[in-house]
Amino acid sequence: MSALERAFERMRALNVDLVELADRIERDGSGATASASAREGTLLDALDALARGERALGEGDHDRAVTAYDECLKKCVKAWMNGRAEVSALVANACGMLEGGTTAKRGECAVVAYRACAGTALSGRAVAQLRSGRWCEALRDAEAALDCAPDGAKMHERMGIVLKETEAAGDLAEEYAKTAETLKGKQMNGSIRSEDFEGDSADELTAVTARPSASKCIEEEDWVRARQSMLYGSGVLFAGRDDERMYRDRILFLERAKTIFVMKNMESQKASTSPEADAGADEKQVDQSKVTWLDNAFLLAGFDNLSAYDRSYVCLTIGNVFSWVGHFGGASELYSCGLNVIANSAEDEVSDALDALEPILATNRVLCQLRNDQSTKAWKNVRKLMRDSKLREFAAGFLRIAEVACSRQEWDTAEQSFRIAGRLGAEFQVRHKVVMSRRTALDAKPAMVDVEQLEELDKVQEGTAMEFEETPRFATTPKQNSLNDKSMPEDFHEAAKEIVHDLQEAHSPATSQDSHSSQSKIFTSQGGARSFRLNEVLQDLDGATSPTRKKRKTRADACSCTEVFSFLGWGSLDIKKSSADEDIFLAALLEAPPSDAANAQEAVDKMDIDDVDLDALVEATTPAPVEVEGTHKAPTTRRSRR
């Protein structure tokens, strides 16, 4: 047993949780727990940042807490994709997350440790974001934390805090607080293979339609159904055949695949440092570095030999696991792989089951792109998703529209999309989101008014116009549609069509850019063993633009003043045609100078300004007023020069 393994065995005897373990690792520095070189690129590095985030949150320094939590999530993703070192099983064992009597070794992988780290960091960042005035980001992080670790008491507790402090979901906040009390004192558990589970083919798994309560799911440790019951559509979606034992099998597959890959790499590193290592070891190591552990796992599993349905379904399930460990970029990539498999499937492979996976994959991709701060990609992909007329009653699709609208600060669209999603999906809890969107929309209205608004305000005060809040220019209601038109009953189906139509007509701002993501690609772009044909499979990752998008005119295409003003964003201008006298006056102003420029300049230099009759000059150069028949010309008086 190595020194690192003995150190974590001592931690296990102290019965610490993940936050306490992180605090000990951070305070220990490069001491007994692990040296700085041993920590780099592993989960220990992420736990060090987690401890700093928790301390900053407790001290009320929310900006510093957000920065530390961001660092923790990035390092957690880096550790998850690291194929050279692995300590997650040691961390899980020290926190009591593995089954009793289970021993852990360095190099073994435990997904539960990554889920706990990502969930704790996301939930802590949610509280810090909320107290910094960013409720939308806070709610998204709190939901992502619950998606990562529905079996963690801290995630439920912090979700309750976020909802309570928004003052918009009191009952729902109490529900999460009660769940936190139920889970208090219980450690998250790693997955174990069910004894009666022999595979996951379509013949052996049946669709599960019943949705039990959250408390029953917790009692039965059915965390797939628990996510559906706790998140109300705000987590990743599942296929109809999904159940807990199938996901346990998927997690075990990933754990074993990474463990085998890391162990082989560790053996190669030892062999390369031994005196007997031959000259070809370094070359072999370089070739091996071009392959990720997931590439190797899919190659060994024969991914390319599966049917189109099985390939897309594998991408869905493993993409969900990637989102639970906080690797939202990798999850988006896997969902895109599944969508591309469906798009390129042969005619004989097309089926209703395959078609049913497409909206689930697309919806999950939009969600993970939002969680990864890629709002522009999410906006493009949600447009692609809702372009299909068959999805006009897809509740989760409208929930994603609302979430994207919140990220773009389009609060009116967000509010109405939340309401439509709540009507189409009775299981969704969106009342607090509707209230928060409406409240934010009112707070975001500008306080200043322009000249025309001031003139209308004068009319209101004089009693010659409607009341101020009733004036259409100042109406507090959003754009009139089938939900806010008080003259007729609410029509959610018609409103859904209007929302989708507006979504397809909208244009993405040219200046909007996604924040840079530090999450690495899950598949390599260089040579080596390959389980995906990436040039074909990943071409849909960024999402294609809508073919119905109108092409904006360029400056060269603008041939009139009105079009030029429209191009510059000045709006339309009414240009009055000039009169004949005005044309003569303008022509005189534009008349060419005398040919003898030297004599003209000399005459100007000799001119005495006191001898010039300015009144006569003005009268001579000013065109005579035009007489209009039938009107009386008012007498004019000339002001004498003082």
Secondary structure as the mmCIF struct_conf table of DSSP 4:
data_model
#
loop_
_struct_conf.conf_type_id
_struct_conf.id
_struct_conf.beg_label_comp_id
_struct_conf.beg_label_asym_id
_struct_conf.beg_label_seq_id
_struct_conf.end_label_comp_id
_struct_conf.end_label_asym_id
_struct_conf.end_label_seq_id
HELX_RH_AL_P HELX_RH_AL_P1 ALA A 3 ALA A 13
TURN_TY1_P TURN_TY1_P1 LEU A 14 ASN A 15
HELX_RH_AL_P HELX_RH_AL_P2 LEU A 18 ASP A 28
TURN_TY1_P TURN_TY1_P2 GLY A 29 SER A 30
BEND BEND1 GLY A 31 THR A 33
HELX_RH_AL_P HELX_RH_AL_P3 ALA A 36 ARG A 39
TURN_TY1_P TURN_TY1_P3 GLU A 40 GLY A 41
BEND BEND2 THR A 42 THR A 42
HELX_RH_AL_P HELX_RH_AL_P4 LEU A 43 GLU A 59
TURN_TY1_P TURN_TY1_P4 GLY A 60 GLY A 60
HELX_RH_AL_P HELX_RH_AL_P5 HIS A 62 MET A 81
BEND BEND3 GLY A 83 ARG A 84
HELX_RH_AL_P HELX_RH_AL_P6 SER A 88 ALA A 94
TURN_TY1_P TURN_TY1_P5 CYS A 95 GLY A 96
BEND BEND4 LEU A 98 LEU A 98
HELX_LH_PP_P HELX_LH_PP_P1 GLU A 99 GLU A 99
TURN_TY1_P TURN_TY1_P6 GLY A 100 GLY A 101
TURN_TY1_P TURN_TY1_P7 ARG A 106 GLY A 107
HELX_RH_AL_P HELX_RH_AL_P7 VAL A 111 ARG A 131
TURN_TY1_P TURN_TY1_P8 SER A 132 GLY A 133
HELX_RH_AL_P HELX_RH_AL_P8 TRP A 135 CYS A 148
TURN_TY1_P TURN_TY1_P9 PRO A 150 ASP A 151
HELX_RH_AL_P HELX_RH_AL_P9 ALA A 153 THR A 166
TURN_TY1_P TURN_TY1_P10 GLU A 167 GLU A 167
BEND BEND5 ALA A 168 ALA A 168
HELX_RH_AL_P HELX_RH_AL_P10 GLY A 170 LEU A 183
TURN_TY1_P TURN_TY1_P11 LYS A 184 GLY A 185
HELX_LH_PP_P HELX_LH_PP_P2 LYS A 186 MET A 188
TURN_TY1_P TURN_TY1_P12 GLU A 195 ASP A 196
TURN_TY1_P TURN_TY1_P13 ALA A 202 GLU A 204
HELX_RH_AL_P HELX_RH_AL_P11 ALA A 214 GLU A 220
TURN_TY1_P TURN_TY1_P14 GLU A 221 GLU A 221
HELX_RH_AL_P HELX_RH_AL_P12 TRP A 223 LEU A 231
TURN_TY1_P TURN_TY1_P15 TYR A 232 GLY A 233
BEND BEND6 SER A 234 GLY A 235
TURN_TY1_P TURN_TY1_P16 GLY A 240 ARG A 241
HELX_RH_AL_P HELX_RH_AL_P13 GLU A 244 THR A 273
BEND BEND7 SER A 274 SER A 274
TURN_TY1_P TURN_TY1_P17 PRO A 275 GLU A 276
TURN_TY1_P TURN_TY1_P18 ALA A 279 ALA A 279
HELX_RH_AL_P HELX_RH_AL_P14 GLY A 280 SER A 289
TURN_TY1_P TURN_TY1_P19 LYS A 290 LYS A 290
BEND BEND8 VAL A 291 VAL A 291
HELX_RH_AL_P HELX_RH_AL_P15 TRP A 293 LEU A 300
TURN_TY1_P TURN_TY1_P20 ALA A 301 GLY A 302
HELX_RH_3T_P HELX_RH_3T_P1 PHE A 303 ASN A 305
BEND BEND9 LEU A 306 LEU A 306
HELX_RH_AL_P HELX_RH_AL_P16 ALA A 308 TRP A 324
TURN_TY1_P TURN_TY1_P21 VAL A 325 GLY A 326
HELX_RH_AL_P HELX_RH_AL_P17 PHE A 328 ALA A 343
TURN_TY1_P TURN_TY1_P22 ASN A 344 ASN A 344
HELX_RH_3T_P HELX_RH_3T_P2 GLU A 347 GLU A 349
HELX_RH_AL_P HELX_RH_AL_P18 ASP A 352 ARG A 371
TURN_TY1_P TURN_TY1_P23 ASN A 372 ASP A 373
HELX_RH_AL_P HELX_RH_AL_P19 SER A 375 MET A 386
TURN_TY1_P TURN_TY1_P24 ARG A 387 ARG A 387
BEND BEND10 ASP A 388 ASP A 388
HELX_RH_3T_P HELX_RH_3T_P3 SER A 389 LEU A 391
TURN_TY1_P TURN_TY1_P25 ARG A 392 GLU A 393
HELX_RH_AL_P HELX_RH_AL_P20 ALA A 395 SER A 407
TURN_TY1_P TURN_TY1_P26 ARG A 408 GLN A 409
HELX_RH_AL_P HELX_RH_AL_P21 TRP A 411 LEU A 424
TURN_TY1_P TURN_TY1_P27 ALA A 426 GLU A 427
HELX_RH_AL_P HELX_RH_AL_P22 ARG A 431 ASP A 443
TURN_TY1_P TURN_TY1_P28 ALA A 444 ALA A 444
BEND BEND11 LYS A 445 LYS A 445
BEND BEND12 ALA A 447 ALA A 447
HELX_RH_AL_P HELX_RH_AL_P23 VAL A 451 GLU A 462
TURN_TY1_P TURN_TY1_P29 GLY A 463 GLY A 463
BEND BEND13 THR A 464 ALA A 465
HELX_RH_3T_P HELX_RH_3T_P4 PHE A 468 GLU A 470
BEND BEND14 THR A 471 THR A 471
HELX_RH_3T_P HELX_RH_3T_P5 PRO A 472 PHE A 474
BEND BEND15 THR A 476 THR A 477
BEND BEND16 LYS A 479 LYS A 479
TURN_TY1_P TURN_TY1_P30 SER A 482 ASN A 484
TURN_TY1_P TURN_TY1_P31 LYS A 486 SER A 487
BEND BEND17 MET A 488 MET A 488
HELX_RH_AL_P HELX_RH_AL_P24 PHE A 492 GLU A 505
TURN_TY1_P TURN_TY1_P32 ALA A 510 THR A 511
HELX_LH_PP_P HELX_LH_PP_P3 ASP A 514 SER A 517
HELX_LH_PP_P HELX_LH_PP_P4 GLN A 519 LYS A 521
BEND BEND18 ILE A 522 PHE A 523
BEND BEND19 SER A 525 GLY A 528
BEND BEND20 SER A 531 PHE A 532
HELX_RH_AL_P HELX_RH_AL_P25 LEU A 534 VAL A 537
TURN_TY1_P TURN_TY1_P33 LEU A 538 ASP A 540
BEND BEND21 LEU A 541 ASP A 542
HELX_LH_PP_P HELX_LH_PP_P5 ALA A 544 SER A 546
TURN_TY1_P TURN_TY1_P34 PRO A 547 THR A 548
HELX_LH_PP_P HELX_LH_PP_P6 ARG A 549 THR A 554
HELX_RH_3T_P HELX_RH_3T_P6 ARG A 555 ASP A 557
BEND BEND22 SER A 560 SER A 560
HELX_RH_AL_P HELX_RH_AL_P26 CYS A 561 PHE A 567
TURN_TY1_P TURN_TY1_P35 LEU A 568 GLY A 569
HELX_LH_PP_P HELX_LH_PP_P7 ILE A 575 SER A 579
HELX_RH_AL_P HELX_RH_AL_P27 ALA A 580 LEU A 589
TURN_TY1_P TURN_TY1_P36 LEU A 590 LEU A 590
HELX_LH_PP_P HELX_LH_PP_P8 GLU A 591 PRO A 594
BEND BEND23 SER A 595 SER A 595
HELX_RH_AL_P HELX_RH_AL_P28 ALA A 597 LYS A 606
HELX_RH_3T_P HELX_RH_3T_P7 ILE A 609 ASP A 611
HELX_RH_AL_P HELX_RH_AL_P29 LEU A 614 THR A 621
BEND BEND24 THR A 622 THR A 622
HELX_LH_PP_P HELX_LH_PP_P9 PRO A 623 GLU A 627
TURN_TY1_P TURN_TY1_P37 GLU A 629 GLY A 630
HELX_LH_PP_P HELX_LH_PP_P10 HIS A 632 PRO A 635
HELX_LH_PP_P HELX_LH_PP_P11 ARG A 638 ARG A 641
#
